[in-house]
Amino acid sequence: MNSRIRGVLLGIAQLLMVGSLGGVLLYDRARLPRTWVRTVPVAASTPLEGRYLQLQLVVEAREPLPLTGDSTAWVSLVADSGRALARPAPRFHGLRARYALVDGQSRLVLQDRLAFFLPEHAPDPRTAAAGAELWVEVSLPSEGPPRPLRLGMRPPGSGSAPVALPQP
């Protein structure tokens, strides 16, 4: 077998691997529950920030969590009536969460951050109108972190669903 045939076979193998990963992600996006979750954007701590946001999710607890002071608890997220709720998970088998002040109120915040990559010409949502809340639509796998799908904004004091930001 000459080098040209080996190169073609290697290229086909790589296309099959990438295609299978894309297929799994599309299947998960269609199958997994989806919900909007409020986020707290965090400034990236690297000098090469790039076009992405680091997001911390603000969730509600389904049942009381064993938290005291600044301690963290292990939780998993489940979809319930269009909301993402945190429930206790075995140690090291979920996401870390703790209570933090968000808009002057104590809220349950996930410590594990999600990266959301922005398209090149999309406006940065951190520069939105004062008081507007940043939300992200996520899919909730049975294990592991939620997968961000799209960003949305909700006007301050509004009880309505977030409005998805346009994609360029």
Secondary structure, DSSP 8 states (H G I E B T S, - for coil): --HHHHHHHHHHHHHHHHHHHHHHHHHHHHHS-EEEEEEEEE---SS---SEEEEEEEEEESS-----TT--EEEEEEEETTEEEEEE--TTSSEEEEEEEETTEEEEEESS-EEEE--TTS--GGGS-TT-EEEEEEE--SSS--EEEEEEEE-TT--S--EE----
